[in-house]
Amino acid sequence: MEKKSTRVAYGEALVKLGKMNEDIVVLEADLSKSTMTAYFQKEFPERHINLGIAEADMIVTAAGFATTGKIAFASTFAHFAAGRAFDQIRNSVAYPQLNVKICPTHAGISLGEDGGSHQSVEDVALMRAIPGMVVLSPADAVETEKMIFAVAEYEGPVYVRLGRLNIPVLFDENYKFEIGKAVTLREGNDVAILATGLMVLEALEATKLLEEKGVKARVINVSTIKPLDKETVLKAAKECKFIVTSEEHSVIGGLGSAVSEYLSEVHPTKVIKHGIQDIFGQSADGETMLTNYGLRAKDIAETVLKNL
């Protein structure tokens, strides 16, 4: 399968957007070669602003651009965006509901060798808690491009979680993405696996292992974590024996929490949260990290069989 990182797809999408819309501006915190906004910088140097290693300044400057009618995309590493600039995102972007798109890369433990200090495993939890913030996590490069175009059309603050690791391209150009809508990729009524980001591929691979055991698993790509697609989640809860959520994020505050919070109120259902179990990352290559932290198809399958 072709492989491409979501950060590369993001950089390419920004260039396409920039050619279509002169109101697109891109802000960077001295990491353009890592976040791939260097592509945009090369094409539109007058619309690319490097604020240096000053993430808080970057977010506030993006907010300023948004007040003038510009569509501001701000990028750095996920840990620096959600962590260092949390106050500015909350008070300067979300509180006034400004049209700023926060699109950090290098999220999760698949960032790899930079280690636990740089691997954001709590960014979704932080962004979900901010009133009015839309939180997105694409499954592959194709969905990333479609997501970025949708984000540009959406009026209001958005957080898009992107990765460093080259991952398989799952979808073709006919794939449809819509903010607030989850997509069912496989049908099955024994268990519903609700996955997000690079865990979507692992969930699909897990269905093959489960089929060998006579288990039919439904796989749902939850690329919009907030607002949650309640209709699709509730349908899965009613039609399947239980739910497993899978994410490259802490099991505290992420997709699993969002699904559990909703279902506990409307249709109490057994929800098993598969993800990072309240620990920090370490330093190793991205693929090794995913294996060492139990974020593989076999781990999802084992989780399902254990709870079936």
CORJO-V43916 format. One line per field, one symbol per residue. phi: phi as a letter, one per 30 degrees, with the letter a starting at -180 (. if undefined). psi: psi as a letter, one per 30 degrees, with the letter a starting at -180 (. if undefined). A space follows every 50 residues. Layout:
phi: ???
psi: ???
This chain:
phi: .dbadddddddddddddddcbdddbbcbcibddcdiddddeddbedccbc didadddeddddddeddcjdccccbadeddddcdceddddcccdedhddc ccbdchdiddejddiddcddcbddedddddeiddbbbddadddedddddd ddddckdbccccbcddbeddccdddccbejcdbdcbclbdaccccbiddd ddddddddddddcicccdcbdcdcdbddddddddddddccdabccbacae dcicdeddddedddccaebdbccclddhbddbcadeddddddcicbeddd ddddddcd
psi: kkkklfeeeeeeeeeeeeffjffkkkklhggffefgffeeeeeiffgkkj faiieeeeeeeeeeeefggljkkkkaleeeeedegeeeeeefeeeghlik jjilahllffebffafffjjggeeeeeefkkfkkkljlfaeeeeeeeeee eefkjlkkkjjllekklkjelaffkkkkkgklkjfkllgekkjjllbffe eeeeeeeeeeefggkjkkkkjifjekkkieeeeeeeeeflelkkkklilk fjfbeeeeeeeeffefikkkjkjkbkihlllajlleeeeeefghhleeee eeeeeef.
